Amino acid sequence: MAGSSFGTIFKIMTWGESHGKGIGVVIDGCPAGIPLDETDIQTYLDRRRPGQNRYTTARAESDAVEILSGVFEGKTTGTPISLLVRNQDQRSRDYGNISELYRPGHADYPYDMKYGFRDYRGGGRSSGRETIGRVAAGAVAMKLLQELGITVQAYVSAIGPIHIDRSRIDLSSIEKSPVRMPDPGASEQAVSYLEECMRSQNSCGGVVECIAEHVPVGLGEPVFEKLDANLAKAIMSIGAVKAVEIGDGTLVSAYKGSENNDCYQPDESGIPYKTTNHSGGVLGGISDGSPILLRASFKPTPSIAQAQSMLGRDGKCHEEIIRGRHDPIIVARAVVVVEAMTALTLADHLLLAATSRVDQLKKIYNE
């Protein structure tokens, strides 16, 4: 299977299946000298971990990470960093009744047609558990960004028809919300809506927003490796994402040029800044110094407890129920996955941008 790697300089390759012995990632190209231990990574994995509350799958996994290489005496060595999370609570028997059926909303049928084989135990590589490797690698990328003062923060902005009120956003309340909404009022409404979905044995979709701040001007490699293009690719590569927006996104199609243009002004120090940020921090595929804003729309969890019609390998349709333990909503645990993919993209572009000007190279090698 090709396509399990991401990045150019800060490059990762994830591996493992939902019901295999473990999940992991190898990171190549991480600079030496970054302070790193397993606690730094575990903090992010704990936010993705199942079993946090009744709105996540009950699969009992500690998701404890092991650093196998690339770190010595508490710092990265510049060599490949290998990270492992062992699976502990697989219940493959839950999937026995669908071993010959293609679940609606899942990748079962295209996987089978492409490879002539599929792992029906939770979806194998197409399972949401694959994101463990992304989050672990993203935690390392986040450490690199922190060295440069760059922050990445994501949260849930919508669940089904419930949207946050932007006048009430309190980022400090994100982790206090069971659905990671920064608006306590909207969080309560979303929980009520989720309870309704669960009573009817259903699931729902939602939206995750992400903000990266203090990103320097100049990240992005036109024309085919633009920062916004690579961010979109990174976020769209998350299994349940069906749309990505940068800045004002689809709203710009209704604007006039005078409404959409972001004007620059000098601040008190003479440094240019934008008075608006419709572009979401990227112009011409290059970061413009403003906060980078993106949104990811997630589809509803396809594994629901209702009986559904499923095509079988025998060419006939069968009424069947998907058993197992599944999230009624994806976005609450996906917040940290969006952060991770954003951080990985920014880390890679930071290293790429270091070679864009000769005066920067002189600072590295001559000063």
C-alpha positions in Angstrom: 0.0 0.0 0.0 1.5 3.3 -1.1 0.4 6.6 0.4 1.3 6.2 4.1 3.9 9.0 4.2 3.4 12.8 4.5 5.8 15.7 4.3 9.0 16.7 2.4 11.7 17.4 5.0 9.8 16.8 8.2 8.4 13.5 6.9 6.3 10.9 8.6 5.2 7.4 7.8 2.4 5.8 9.8 1.7 2.1 10.1 -0.5 -0.4 11.8 -4.2 -1.5 11.9 -7.1 -1.0 14.2 -7.0 -4.7 15.3 -3.4 -5.4 14.8 -0.7 -5.6 17.5 -0.1 -1.9 17.5 -0.1 1.5 15.7 2.9 3.6 15.1 4.8 6.3 13.2 8.3 7.0 12.0 9.4 10.6 11.8 12.3 11.5 9.6 13.9 15.0 9.3 13.2 16.3 12.8 16.0 18.7 13.8 18.3 17.6 16.7 18.2 19.3 20.1 14.5 19.5 20.7 13.5 18.5 24.3 11.2 15.5 24.0 10.0 12.7 26.2 7.0 10.4 26.2 5.0 12.8 28.4 5.1 15.4 25.7 3.5 13.0 23.3 1.1 11.3 25.7 -0.6 14.7 26.5 -1.9 14.8 22.9 -2.7 11.1 22.7 -4.8 11.3 25.9 -7.0 14.0 24.2 -7.6 11.5 21.3 -8.0 8.4 23.5 -11.3 6.5 23.5 -13.5 6.2 26.6 -13.2 9.8 27.7 -17.0 10.1 28.2 -20.3 8.6 27.0 -19.9 10.5 23.6 -16.8 8.5 22.7 -16.3 4.8 21.9 -16.1 2.6 25.0 -13.0 0.8 23.7 -10.7 0.6 26.7 -7.3 1.7 25.4 -4.6 3.5 27.4 -2.8 4.5 24.1 0.5 4.6 26.0 3.3 5.7 23.7 6.8 4.2 23.6 9.7 6.1 22.0 11.8 3.5 20.3 14.5 5.6 18.7 15.6 9.1 17.9 15.8 10.5 21.4 18.8 10.5 23.7 19.1 12.1 27.2 15.8 13.9 26.7 16.5 15.5 23.3 16.0 14.6 19.7 19.1 13.3 18.0 18.3 14.2 14.4 17.9 10.5 13.5 14.5 8.9 12.7 12.1 8.9 15.7 10.0 5.7 16.0 6.9 5.8 18.1 4.7 2.8 19.1 1.3 2.5 20.7 0.2 -1.1 21.4 -3.4 -2.1 20.9 -4.9 -3.7 24.1 -8.7 -4.0 23.7 -9.5 -5.4 20.3 -12.8 -7.3 20.1 -12.5 -8.7 16.6 -15.5 -11.0 17.3 -17.8 -8.0 17.1 -17.2 -7.9 13.3 -17.8 -11.5 12.5 -21.3 -10.9 11.2 -20.1 -8.4 8.6 -17.0 -10.3 7.3 -18.7 -10.8 3.9 -20.6 -7.5 3.9 -19.8 -4.0 2.8 -20.8 -1.5 5.5 -22.5 1.7 4.2 -20.4 4.8 4.7 -17.2 2.9 5.1 -14.3 2.1 2.8 -15.0 -1.6 2.7 -16.1 -1.9 -0.9 -13.4 0.3 -2.5 -10.6 -1.4 -0.4 -11.8 -4.8 -1.5 -12.0 -3.7 -5.2 -8.5 -2.1 -5.0 -6.6 -4.7 -3.1 -8.7 -7.8 -3.5 -8.6 -8.0 0.3 -9.9 -6.0 3.3 -9.5 -6.2 7.0 -13.1 -6.3 8.2 -12.0 -6.0 11.9 -12.8 -2.3 12.4 -11.6 -1.3 9.0 -7.9 -1.9 9.3 -6.0 1.1 7.9 -9.2 2.9 7.2 -10.2 2.9 10.9 -10.1 6.2 12.9 -7.5 4.4 15.1 -5.0 5.1 12.3 -4.9 8.7 13.5 -2.8 7.7 16.5 0.3 7.8 14.4 -0.6 11.3 13.1 -1.3 12.6 16.6 2.0 11.2 18.0 4.0 12.7 15.2 2.0 16.0 15.5 3.0 16.2 19.1 6.7 16.2 18.0 6.0 18.8 15.4 4.3 20.9 18.0 7.5 20.8 20.1 9.4 22.3 17.1 6.7 25.0 16.6 6.9 25.9 20.3 10.6 26.5 20.0 9.7 29.3 17.6 6.7 30.6 19.5 4.1 29.2 17.1 0.8 28.0 18.7 -1.9 25.7 17.2 -5.3 25.5 18.8 -8.4 23.7 17.5 -12.0 23.3 18.9 -15.4 22.2 17.8 -17.5 25.0 16.3 -20.6 23.1 15.2 -22.3 19.8 16.0 -25.2 19.0 13.7 -27.4 22.2 13.7 -25.8 23.6 16.8 -23.2 26.4 16.2 -21.1 28.3 18.7 -21.9 32.0 19.3 -18.6 33.8 18.5 -19.4 36.5 20.9 -19.2 33.9 23.7 -16.0 32.1 22.7 -13.8 31.2 25.7 -10.9 29.1 24.6 -10.1 28.2 28.2 -13.3 26.3 28.4 -12.6 23.9 25.5 -11.3 21.0 27.6 -14.1 21.5 30.1 -16.7 20.7 27.5 -17.4 17.0 26.8 -17.7 17.9 23.1 -14.8 20.4 23.1 -16.8 23.5 22.3 -15.5 26.9 23.5 -19.0 28.2 24.1 -20.6 26.7 27.2 -24.1 27.5 26.1 -23.7 25.8 22.7 -21.9 22.9 24.4 -25.0 22.2 26.5 -27.3 22.4 23.4 -24.9 20.1 21.5 -24.9 17.5 24.3 -28.8 17.5 24.3 -28.8 17.0 20.5 -26.3 14.2 20.8 -28.4 12.5 23.4 -31.4 12.6 21.0 -29.2 11.0 18.3 -28.0 8.3 20.6 -31.6 7.5 21.7 -32.5 7.0 18.1 -29.4 4.8 17.6 -27.9 7.5 15.3 -24.8 9.7 14.9 -24.1 13.2 13.7 -21.5 15.3 12.0 -19.7 18.5 13.0 -17.1 21.1 12.3 -13.6 21.6 13.8 -11.9 25.0 13.5 -8.2 25.5 14.0 -6.1 28.6 14.6 -2.3 28.8 14.2 -0.8 32.0 15.6 2.6 33.7 15.4 3.3 32.0 12.1 6.1 34.0 10.3 5.6 35.5 6.9 7.0 33.4 4.0 5.9 29.8 4.6 4.7 28.1 1.4 6.2 27.0 -1.9 4.3 28.2 -4.9 3.0 27.0 -7.2 2.2 23.4 -6.4 3.2 23.3 -2.8 1.3 26.3 -1.5 0.8 26.4 2.2 -3.0 26.5 2.0 -3.0 23.7 -0.6 -0.9 21.5 1.6 -3.0 22.4 4.7 -6.1 21.4 2.8 -4.4 18.1 1.7 -3.3 17.4 5.2 -6.8 17.9 6.7 -8.6 16.2 3.9 -6.4 13.1 4.5 -8.2 12.6 7.8 -10.7 9.8 7.1 -14.0 11.5 8.0 -13.3 15.0 6.6 -15.4 15.9 3.6 -14.6 19.6 3.2 -11.8 22.1 4.2 -12.0 25.9 4.2 -9.3 28.4 4.7 -10.2 31.9 6.1 -13.7 32.9 5.1 -13.8 29.8 2.8 -16.9 29.4 0.7 -18.3 32.7 1.9 -15.9 34.6 -0.4 -17.9 33.6 -3.5 -20.6 36.0 -2.4 -18.2 38.9 -1.6 -17.2 41.9 -3.7 -13.5 42.6 -4.1 -13.7 45.6 -1.9 -15.2 43.4 0.8 -12.8 40.5 0.5 -9.5 42.4 0.1 -7.3 42.5 3.3 -5.5 45.8 3.6 -2.1 46.2 5.3 -1.2 49.0 7.7 2.0 49.6 9.7 1.8 49.1 13.5 3.6 51.4 16.0 6.9 49.7 15.1 6.3 50.1 11.4 5.7 46.4 10.9 2.8 45.7 8.5 -0.3 44.0 9.7 -3.7 43.2 8.1 -6.7 45.1 9.4 -8.9 42.1 8.3 -8.1 38.4 7.7 -10.5 37.1 5.1 -7.6 35.2 3.5 -7.1 33.1 6.7 -3.4 34.0 6.9 -2.3 32.8 3.4 -1.9 34.9 0.3 -0.6 33.5 -3.0 0.0 30.2 -1.2 2.4 32.0 1.3 1.8 32.8 5.0 1.2 36.5 5.4 1.9 36.9 9.1 -1.8 36.8 10.2 -3.3 34.0 12.2 -3.9 30.9 9.9 -7.6 29.9 10.1 -9.1 26.7 8.8 -12.2 24.6 9.2 -12.8 21.0 8.6 -16.3 19.5 8.1 -16.7 15.9 9.4 -19.3 13.5 8.3 -21.4 11.5 10.8 -19.9 8.3 12.2 -21.0 5.7 9.7 -21.2 2.9 12.2 -24.6 3.2 13.8 -26.7 0.7 15.8 -29.7 0.8 13.4 -30.2 -2.1 11.0 -29.0 -1.1 7.5 -29.0 -2.6 4.1 -25.5 -3.9 3.2 -24.3 -5.4 0.0 -22.6 -8.7 0.4 -19.8 -10.3 -1.6 -22.5 -12.7 -2.8 -24.0 -9.8 -4.7 -27.1 -9.7 -2.6 -28.3 -7.1 -0.1 -28.7 -8.1 3.6 -30.2 -6.3 6.6 -27.6 -6.2 9.3 -26.6 -4.3 12.4 -23.0 -3.1 12.9 -21.9 -4.3 16.3 -18.9 -3.1 18.2 -18.0 0.1 20.1 -18.3 3.3 18.1 -18.3 7.1 18.7 -21.7 8.8 18.2 -19.8 11.7 16.9 -16.3 12.1 15.6 -15.4 15.8 16.0 -14.7 15.8 19.8 -11.8 13.4 19.5 -10.8 14.8 16.0 -9.9 18.2 17.4 -6.4 17.0 18.3 -6.0 15.2 15.0 -6.7 18.5 13.1 -4.1 20.2 15.4 -1.6 17.5 14.6 -2.0 17.6 10.8 -1.8 21.5 10.9 1.4 21.3 13.1 3.0 18.7 10.7 2.3 20.9 7.7 3.7 24.0 9.4 6.8 22.2 10.7 7.6 20.9 7.2 7.1 24.3 5.6 9.3 26.0 8.2 12.2 23.8 7.3 11.5 24.2 3.5 11.4 28.0 3.9 14.8 28.1 5.5 16.3 27.5 2.1 14.4 30.1 0.2 17.0 33.0 0.6 20.7 33.1 0.4 20.9 35.6 3.3 19.2 33.0 5.5 21.8 30.4 4.5 24.6 32.8 5.3 23.2 33.3 8.8 23.2 29.5 9.3 26.7 28.8 7.9 28.7 32.1 8.2 27.5 33.7 11.4 
